[in-house]
Amino acid sequence: MNRDWLPINTTPWTMGLLLAMLILLIQASALPERINLWLYDVATTSLPATPSDDVVIVAIDELSLNRIGRWPWPRSVHAEIIRKLHAAGADTIVFDILFPEPSADDAALAQAMTAHGNVILPVYLSPPASNYLLSEQLPASQLAYAAAALGHAHVELDTDGVARGLYLFNGLGRHLWPSLSAAASRTPKQDVSSHAAAPFVNVRDGYRSVPLAGGAGTLPTRSYIQVLNEPPTPGLLKGKTVFVGATAAGFGDILPTPFSGLSRPISGVEFHANAYSALSQGLLIEPAPRWVGPGLALAAILLLAITLPRMRPTRTLFACLFTLIIVVAVFLFGLFTARVWMPVANALLAPLLAFPISSGFRLAMTNQFLNRQLDALARTPHVSVPETARRHPAQLLEHLQALLQPKGWLLSEDRFVLSAQGLYAEDIPQLLEPGQWHHDNNRSWVQLIRGKTNYTLGLILPNDLSRDAIQRYLRRLHLEFAQDSKQTERPRENISARIQRVRIATERLNHMQQFIRHSFERMPDGIIVTDELGVIRFANRHIEEWFQEPMPSLGGLPLVRLLEGHDPRETPPWHETVSETLTLQQSRTVDLHIHNKDFLIHFAPFALPDSDQHGIIANISDISELREQQRQHREAIDFISHDVRSPLVSQLALIEQLKRDPSHIDRQQLDQLGRLARRSYHLAEEFVQLARAEQLTETRFYECEILAIVENARDSVSEQAAEKGIHFHLQGTEDLWLKGNAELLERAVINLLTNAVQYSPAGSAIDIQVFRAGHLACLTIGDEGSGIDAEELPHLFDRYRRQKRSELAGVHGTGLGLSFVKTVVEKHRGQIAVASEPGEGSTFTLRLPIADPLA
């Protein structure tokens, strides 16, 4: 596919219905409620409410209990605290202390309450005993009459046992009591006309969440005993609303809050003081209507169901994260700005569920697509070579016979001979290691185990230089396959089976790609593949080597520019050849000349199957050797037609002359006939020797000593040198061993010495030196002849090339001697060089690698 993503084959309805069903299922658990409570706790504790300036707590703490005595205290003590607070200028006094039973000190307490005029007492709703109906526990009648207002002291605990809010109004039947905080702030009384409950039914209304200012001790607090004993301080309590209640450990009610949890709960009086602080500042949080939560969830579901199927996989996660951020932002805006607590758990679950659902759809679609592709791959042909280890020994013997042509063989099965020629069961060596070849001179043996059967295979190899190479080849063959102790088990899981299929398909594709790539690289020809604009997209290593262009620069280079840069031509121009190949879809074959080498380039158009893309495959063949052979063939024909035919024609003419007058045969004619015959023989001998040199391979090499070769060559030319009075001066180092062919090397040295004798004046000397230079054995032959002209030196070793100076001087050669010398030296991986000055002689130097450079 051209795109990097797969569309989900689903509709918004499918996604939306699946999301809604999952959220409805989750709704049956406590997860959504816990998410809502957790979000509220995180938000309110991260941004706590600012405490009101007119709230003070008078705490009945451990110090007060120690000083005043055991609880309950005389109500005269509370009367005294009211007078102290009144004297200090407290505006409202709220008691979170129950006074349900009458007491002797009620009159004093009532008088103090009346004197202050704004004292609020608590009401508690509870059954008087078990098995009784719920009833109102009011303060004593005298105290209730003196109180400015009564308020309920109930705090609502959520399902997790944490106090987060309270009902502003609570009571039985039609009579609802405001909360202590609502009574202190003079909140208007609740209209209960709509309630038609029985007098014993608990009725609650106006639930509000209380954003706390912090944990225990956050609000300003004074100890009860300090206020009671110290002189009034109007500046501290004037105009304040004072909440009086118990904070001592184990005394009074304790409430876990989002700030404290169960580790540091706060007292009831602190909670009511926080409720009053929030109420007086308008910070109480109202629950959102019931339709808000489902409405937000439905909006999130619709948004995700419509957008996700059309998105790329990389954007799906960001879309879900963006939806989460939007939902959280709406929640925080409602909580801190609109003072509304919206249940957004279901709306948050929608993107959290949508991402795996979307991914699941994509994975399902991808899995379906991969299965189709894997099935298609399984049906496509693939390149595989059967393992040699899995071939039957009889088949293995048949193939080795065709490949190696052994002189003899033997194949036995558990000592029973199946096939044999020249070998017998008694010849089988003992203790053969399975799969490992055992070589004994020219006999090679191997034991093969197939199942529970033992096979023995033996070969008689040619007893020549190829034997070592064949034995090395046999050792490289893997004839025994390892038995894997861990058998490959079929994957039981569906996903594991698919992963296994993907792995196998991937390995098959990799093998195919490696095979194609290695095939292109190993091809003897250069390969260039272009696109439809003639731009190079692939080139093998031959192109890099022949054009001397680095591989990175070849990619993306127009083929025309590459060819014009290395072989510019006008007829036909390269752009015309390349463009016609692309436009006319016809093949072209053109000669190419690069760096003094001849090539043949074949342009072939191609088109990819099931695609509109097309291009060119250019096959470049190196025909330099072929052209050189053609040139040599022409030169050989010219040479034979002139140099070889000329002495033969002269011989025939002389013979015809002798036949016409056989009585007048003189010695001079016979000598001339002999010279012509010898010249023809020398020409034929030079041709034969050059052909032998050209066919020389390393299989005909053996160890030979160069000084001995030079001495033999000198002795062969000594008679010819003696006729001209030429002396040889040989200086050499012994034990310089070469890996080569001594016969051809000796012939090459003879040619050099013969030339030196031919072109040296009578009575001169020829210096011969044999020495070692590093890992090379060197031979120099210097004469005192006429030398070689500078313009002749570059072509000295060309075939059929003769020096003009020598021809003019009457020294006639074949032009093959030095070509033969160069061919022999190059076959031995050596080098030949010549230094010459006209009139000062010439020096030929041969450098050949020695057999053991470290010796």
N, C-alpha and C positions, 0 to 999 in steps of 0.2 A: 504494500500500500504506500501511497505517496505521503500521506499524513502520518504524524507521529502519535496519533491517538485513535482510539476506536470508539465510535458512538455507541451509547447504551441503547439497546434495542427495546426500549420501553417508553411508556407515555407518562405524562404528569399524573394521570389518574392512578397508574400502577404504583408509582413512587409515593404519592400522597396517601392512598389507602393503606399501603404497607406501613408507613410512618404512623398514621392514626391508629392502626390496630396495635402496633407495638406500644404506643404511649398509653392506650387504654388498658393494655395488659399490665404495664408498669404501675398504672394508677391503682391497681388492686393492692399494691404493696405500700409500705410507709416511706419509700424512697422519695417521691416528690415532696412530701411534707418536710422531710428532714433536709432536703436541699433548700427549700424556702427558709426554714429556720436558720440553716447554716449561713445563707446569704445575708439574712437580717443581722445575725450576730457579727459577721465579719464587717458589714457596713457600719453598724452602730458603734462597735468597739474601735474601728479605725478612725471614725470621725465622731467622737463623743459630743453630747450636747453641752452647751455652755450653762453652768449653774446660775440660777437667779440670785441677785444680790440681796433679796429680802427674805431669805430662808435660813433659819438657824435651828439646829437640833440640840435639845437638852437631853443628854443621854443618861439613863440609869445604868451606869457601868459598874465594874467591879469595885472601884474606889468608893462609889456612893453606897453600895451594899455593905461594904466594910465599915463605913463611918456611921451610917444610919441604923443598920441592923437588918435582920431577916425580913423578907417579904412575906405578907403585905405590910406596907407601912401604914401608920395612922393617917387618915385622910386629912388630918390637921396639917401634916407635913406638905401635902399637895396644895392645901389652902395657902400655906406660907410661900410655896414656890410661885403661886399665882400672884400673890401680893408683891413678891420680889420682881417678877416679870412686869407686873403692872407699873411698879415704880420705875423700872428701867425703860418704859415706853413701848413695850411689845404691843403690836397692833392686834394680832390674832394669836390665840393659844390653842393648839390642837393636841389633845391627849390621845395617844394610842395605848391607853390603859383602860381595861374594863372595870366598871363599878356596878356590877349587877345586884349585889346584895346591899340592903340598908346598913348604915353604920351610925355609931353615936356621934361621929364627927361630921355627919353629912351637913348639918346646919352650918358649921364653920366653912366647909368647902363650898356650899351653895352660896353663902354670903360673899365669899371671895370671888366666885364666878360672876355673881350679880354685880359686884363692885367693878369688875373689869368690863363686863358687858359683851365680850366677844370670845367666849371659850366654847370650843367644840369638843363633844364627847363621842366615843365610838359606839356603834351598834354591831352586834355579832349575830349572825344567823346560824343556829345549830340546834339539833334536838337536845332536850334537857337530859335525856338518858337514852340508852339503847331501847329499841322497839317503840320509840316515841316519834311523833311527826316533827318536821322541821319547825322551829319557832324562833321568834325574835328575842334575842337577849339584850334588853334595854338597860340603860343605867337606872339606878334607884330613882324613884319618882321625884324626890326632892331635887336631885341633881339634874334629872332630865328637864325639869321645869326651869331650873336656873341656867341651863346651857343655851347659848345663842343658836346652836344648830346641832343636829346629830348626823353622823355619817358612817357608812359601813366601812369596816376595816379589812374586807376580803381582797386578796390579791390572787389573780388567776394564774395557775400553772399550766404550761403547755404540755403536750404529750410526752416530751422528753424530760419533764420535771423541772423546767427552768421557768422562772418568772420573767415575763417580758411585758405584761400589761395588766390592766384591770378593767372592770366595768364601771363606768361613771355612775350607774344607777343599779341598785340591787335591792330586792325586797320580796315580800310575800303578797300574792294576790295583786290588788290594785295599788297598794302602798309601796312605792319604791324609795329607798334611801339613797342620797348621793354618797359618793365616796368621800373619804376624809379630805382628799385634795380638792374635790369639787365643792364640798361644803366650805372649805377655807377660802376658796376663791369666789364664793357666792355665785356659783353657777346656777342659772335659773332652774327651777324644779321641772322634772320631766312630766310631760303630759301622759297620763296613764289611762286616759279614757278608752284607748284602743285595746287595752289589755282586759281580757275577760276571764282571767285565771281564778281558780279557787283560792280562798284565803291561806291555804297551807302550801301552795305551789310557789316555788322559788322562781322569781322573774328577774331577768337581768337584761340590761339594755345599755347601749352606748359603749361598746368595747373599744378601748384605745391602747395602742402599744406605747410604752413609756421609753423614750430614748434617754438612758441613764447618763449622768455626767461622769460616771466612773465607778470604781469599786467602792468597797467599804471605806468610810473616812474621807470621801471626796468633798462632801458638803461641810460647811463650817459647823463645828460641834463643841458644845460646852458641857462639862460634867455637871450632873444634877447637884452634887454636894457643893461644887464651887459656886454655882448660882445661889444656892440656899444660904451659904455662910458668908459670902463676900458682899460688900456693899454694892448696891445697884450701880451699873455702868450704863447710863442712857445712850452713850455714843455707840455701844456695841449692839444693843437690842432694840433701839428706838425705831418704831415703824416696821419692825420685822414680823414675819409669821414664824412662830416658834412651835416646833413639833417636839412633844415630850413623849419619850418611850424608852423601852429597854433595849440596850445594845450589849449587855454583859453576856459572856459565853454561857450557853446552857439556860438562858433565861429569856423568855419571849420567843416569838417566831423568827425563824431564819429562812432566808430565801436565796436559792441559787439564781444567778443572773448570767447574762452573756459575758460579763467581765470576770465573774468569779467561778462559774461552774459550781462544782461540788467542793472545791478546795477552800475558797474564801467567800462563803455566802454573806449577804448583808441582812441586817435586821429589818423587820417590817416597818419601823418608824422611818428608817432611811429610804426605803422604797416609796413610802407615801410622801416623804419630803421631796424626792426626785420627781414623783408624779405631779406634785404641786408646782415645782420649779418649771417643768415642761408645760404644764397647763397655763401657768401665768404668762409664759412667753409664746404661747400658741404653737408649741413644738410637738404636741401629742400626735401620734400617727394613727390614721383611721384605716381600717381594713378596706381594701378595694371591693367593689361590687362582685358578686359571684361570677358574672359573665366575663370579667376581665381576664382571668387566668385562661379559661378555654379560648377566649378570643385571641389572646396573644399566641397561644399554641397553634391555633388554626391559621393565623397569619403567617407564622414561621413555616408551618407545613406547606402552605400554598406557595410561599416564596421559594422554598427549597425544591419543591416538586416541579416547579416551572423552570427554574434556572439550571439546576444541576445536570439534567440530561443533555443540555446543550453546551456544557463546558468541557474544556480539556481537563485531563486528570490533575495537572499541576495547579489548576485554578480551583478545583473542587475544594481542596483543603482551605484555601484562602477564603472561599465563599462561606464555608461553614464557620470559620473563625470570625469572619466579619459579622455573620448573623449572631454569633455568641456575644460579640462586643456590643452590637445594637441592643440585644435583649438586656444585657447587664446595664447599659446606659439608661434604658427606659426604666429599669428597676431603681437605679440610683436617683434618677430625676424625680420619680414619683415619691421616693422615700424622703429625700431631703428638700425638695422644692414644693411638690404638691402635698406633702405629708400624707401620702397614701402608700400602704403596704400592698404591693401587687404580687400575687403568687406567680412567679415566672419559671417555676421548675419545669413544667411541661414544655414551655417555649425553649428552655435551655436544652432539654432532652432531644428536641427535634433535630438541631444540627449535629448533636453528638451521635444520634442514631443515623442521621442522613449520610454522614460520611462513610461509615462501614457499609451501609446499604448500597450507596452509589458505587463504592469500591467493589462490593460483591457483584453487582450487575456487570461492572466492567470486567471483573475477573471471569464471570460466567461467559460473557461474550468473547473475551480473549481466549478462554479455555476452549470454547467452541471453535474459534478461528484457528487456534493452534492445533486442535485435533484434526481439522480439515487439512491444514498444511502438513502436519506430520504424516497423515495418510497419503498425501500427494508425494511427499518426500520418500516414503517407503516404497512407492510404486516407481520412482525414477531410478534409472540405472546408476550404478556407482562403480568406481574403479576399485578392484580388489585383486590381489595376487595370492593364489593359494599358498599356504605355508608349506614349505618343503618338509617340515616335520610331520605333516598329516598325509603324506603320500605313502602309498603302499611300497614296501621294499622292491617288489617286482617292477613296479612302475618307475621307481627311483633308478634301478639298474638300467632299465631301457633308456631313460633320459641321459644318464651318464655315458652309456655306450654311444649314443648319437652325438653327444657333445665332445667327449674326450677321446673317442676311438681307442680304447685300451687294447693292449696286446692279448690280454686274457682277463677272465673274471670268474667269480664264484658267488653264488647266492644259496644259502642254506637256511632251513627252517628247523630249529631244534636239532641240529646236526644232520638233518636230512637234506641232501643236496637237491636244490630245485633247478639250478642252471649253472653250468661250469664250462670253462675252456681254458686249459693251461694251468688250472689250479685244482687242488684236491682238498678234501676235508682234513687230511693230515697236515696240510699247510697252515691251518688256522692257528694263530698265536693263542697262547693261554692268557687268561685274566684281562680280557678286553674290557675297557670301561665304556658303558653304554653311551652312545652319542658322540664319542671322542675317537677321532681317526688315529690309528697306529700305523706309522710309516716305517718300513724296513726296506731300505734301498729303494728299488722301484716298485715295491709291493705296498699297497695301502689297504688297511682293514678297518672295519667299523662294525660295532654290534648295535642292533636296533631292537627296541622292545615295543611291540604293538599289542596292547592288551596283556594277555598272559603268554604270548608267544615271543621267543627270542629268534631274531634273524641275524645272520652274519653275512656281510657283504665284503668281497675282496676284489681288488683291481690290480692288474699288472700295467704299469704306466710306461710310456716311452723312456728309454734309458738315455736321455740326452739333456740339453740345457733347459728344456721346457718342463722337466720333471719337478724341479723345485717350485716353479710358479704354480703348477697344477696342485701340488700338495698344499701350498699355502691357500689356494682357492678352496680345497676340500675342508681345510680346518675352519674356514669362515662359514661353512654351511651349518645351519641349525637343524639337526636331524632328530632331536628329541624334544618334545614339548613338555614343559613342567606341568605336573598334576597339581592343580590348585586345591588345597585342602578345604578352602571355604567355597563351597559351591554357591554360585549366584542364585539367590532366591528371587522368585517373582514377587515384586512389591505387592503387599496386601492392600495398602491404601490407594485410593484412586489418584490422589495427588502425587504419591510416590511413583506410581506407574507412569504418569504423564511426565514427571521429571526425568524418569529413566528414558522415556521415548525421546524427550528433547535432547538429553545428553547423547544418545546414540545418533540422532539426526545431526546434531551439531558436530560430532566427531566425523560423521560421514562427509558433511560439507567441508570441514577443515581438511580432511584427507583429499577430497576432490580438488579443493583450491591449492593445496600444497602440490598435488600431482601436476595440476595445470601450470602452476608457477615454476616448478622444477623442470617441467617439460620444456617450457619456453626458454628457461635459462640454459638447459643442456642441449638445446638444438644447435646443430652446426652452423645454422644461418642466423643472421640478425633479424629481429622481428620488431616492427613498429606498428602500433595500433593508434589510429586517429579517430576523432569524432567527426560529425557531419560538416564541420568547418575546416577540417584538415589540420586540427591542432593535436599534437602528440599527447596521448593519454597513457601509453605504456611503451616501454622499450626494454629489451633484455640487455644483458651485460656485453654482448658483442657490439651493440651500437655504441655504448659508452667507450669501449676499447677502440673501435675502428675510427669513430669520429673524434675521439679524444675530448669528449664533452662530459662533464660530471653529470651523474644521474639526476640530481635535483634541478639542473638547468634544462634538462630535456623535457620534463613534464610541463605542459602548457606552452611549449614552443611550437609555432607553426612549422609543419613539415617542409613547406616551400622554403622558408627562411633557413632551415638547417641545410637543405641540399644546395641552395644558392651560395651559402657561406663556405661550403667545402668543395663544390664542383660547379662554379658558375658556367653557364652556357647560354647561347642565344638560340640555337636551333636543335630541337624544339625547346623552348623555355620550360623551366620546371613548373611554373604556375599553370601553364597550359596542360601539362601532363596530369598534374594532380587534380585540377578542376574538371578535366574531361572524365577522369575516373569517377568523380563524384556526380557530375551532372548527367553523363551518358551511361553510368553504371556499367562501364566496360573496363576490362583488365588492360594493363599496359606493362611492357617490359622494356627497360632502358638500361644502357650501360652507365656505370658510375665509376669515377676515378677519384680516390681519396688517399692522400699521403703516399703517393707513388705505388698504390695498390689498385688492382682492377676488381670491380664488383659488378654484379648484375642485380638490378632492383626490379622486383615484380610488384606492381600495384594491383590489388584485387579489392573491389568494393564488397561490402558486407552489410547486412541489415539484421538487427537483433530480432529474434522471434517474438511475436505478439507485441511488437513495439514499432513506432515510427522512426526510431533512432537508427542511423546508419553511419558508416564511416569507411575507412580504408585500412586494410592490412597490407603492410609493405614488407615483403620478404627480400632480404639482401643476402646474396651469396658471394662468397669470396672466390673469384675465378682467377686470382693472380697466378696460382700454380698452373692452372690449365692454360692460361695465356703464355706463361713461361714455357710450358711443354710445347705449345704450338710454335712458339718462336724457335725453340731448340729443334723442333721437327723440321721447320723450314731451313734452319741453318745446316742441319744434318743433310738434308736433301741437296742444298747448294754445295756443301762440302763434298758429298759423294759424287755429285755430278761433275765436279771440277777436280778436286785433289785426288780422289780415289780413281776416277775414270781416266785421268790424264796418264799416270804411269802404266795403267793397263793397256791403254791405246798405244802408248810408245812401245810397250813390250810386244804387242801383236804386230805392230809395224816392223819392228826389228826382226821378229821371227819370220815374217813373210819375206823380208829381204834376204835372210839367211837361207830360206827354203828355195828362193830363186837361184841363188849361187852358192850351193853348199860347199863348193871346192875352195872358196876364198873366205873362210871363217877365220878371223884373226882374234887375238886375245883381247884387244880393246873392245870389240863388239860383245864378247862374252862378259867382260867386266861391266859394261854398261847394262847388259841384260840382267846381271846379278844385282846391280845397284837398284834397278827398277823393281825387281822382285822383292828385294829387302825393304824397299820403301813401301810397297803394297802390304808386305807382312807387318811392318811396323804400324801402318795405319789400322789394319785389322786388330792388332794386339792392343793398340790404344783404345779402340772402341770397346773391346771385350773388358779391359781393365776398368774403364769408366763405368760400364754397365754393372760390373761386380761391386764397385764402390757405391753406386747409387742404391743398390739392393741390400747393402750391409745393414744388419740390425744387431742389437746388443745380445741376442741369443747366440751369436757366433763369436762373442767376446770371450777371452780367457786371459789369464795373467801372463804378462810377457815383460821382459826387461829391455828398456830402450837402448842402453849402450850396446847390447848384443845385436839389436836390430840395426843400429847405425854401422857397426863393424861389418856385418854381413853385406850391407849395401855398399860400403866402401870397397870391400873385396870384389864385389860384382863389377864395379866401375874402374877398378885399378888398371886393368889392361888398356882400356880406352884412354885413361889419363897418362899411362906410360908412353903411348904412341906420341903424345904431344909434350912429354917431359914435364908433366904437371905433378906436383907432390901434394899429398894430403897430410895435414897436421891435425891429429885428433887428440883432443883433451876431454876426458869424460869422468863422470862420477858413476860408480857402480851401484847396483841394488836400487835403481829407480824403477819400480814395478808399475806397470800400467794394466788397466782392464781394457783389452782391446783385441784387434786382429793383427798379429805380428806379420803375416804375409802381405797384407795390403799396406801396412805402415812401412814395411821394408821397401815395397815397390814405390811408395811416395818419396822416400828418401833417395832411392835410386834415381827417380826423375829429377829431383833437385840437384843431385851430384852430376848427373848427365848434362843438365843445362849449364851448370857451373863449368864443366870441362869444355863444353861446346863453345861457350862465349868467353873463355879465358885464353889469353895468349900463351904460346908455347913457352915452357920453362917457368911458368908462374906457380904460385902455391894457393891451395884452397884450405882455409881454416874451418875446422869442425869442432864445436864445443857442445858438450852435454852436461847440464847442471840442474840443480833444483832451486826453484824460487817460490818459497811458501809451499802451497799445496799443488804446485805445478812442476812438471818435468819439462825443461826447455832444451831446444836444439837450435843452434845457429850454424848456418853455412855461409861463409863469406868468400867471394872470389875477387880477382883483380882484373876482371874483364872490362868491357866497354861501357857497362852500366845501362840504365834504362831511362829514357826520356820521361820528364815529368808528366806530359800529357798521356803517356802510355800506362802509367802506374794504376789509375782507377780501373782500367780494363784488362789488367794483366792476367787475371784468373778467369776471364770470360772464355767460353768455348770457341774454338776455331779462330782465336785471336792470335795473330803473330806480329812481332815487332817489325816495324818498317826498317829500322836500322839493321836488323838481322837479315831480313830478306834481301836488302840491298848489298849486304856483305856476303851473300851467297850461302848463309846458314839457313837451311829450310827445315821447318818443323811442322808438326801436325796441328798445333794449336790446342791439343787436348791434354798435354802433360801437366801443366799447372792447374788446369781445371780439375783433373783427377786428384792432384795433391790437396786442393782446397776441399773437395768433396770428402776425402778420407778423413781429413782433420776435423771437419764439422761433424761427421758421423761419430767421431770419438769425443765430441763435446769440447773440442779444442779451438785454438785460434792460430791463424797464420798471418804474418806481417812481413813487409819487405821495405828495406831502406836502400836507396840507390841514388848515385850521382853520375851523370854521364862522364865517362872517362876515368872513373874512380872505382868501378866495380859495384857489386850488389851484395846485400846480406839478407838472407831469408831466415826468419825466426818462427819456430813452431812451439806452441805452448799446449801441453796436454795434461789433464788432471791425473794425478797418481792414484793408485788403487787404495792406499791407506794413508790419508792425510795426517793422521796422528802418529804414525810410525816415525 
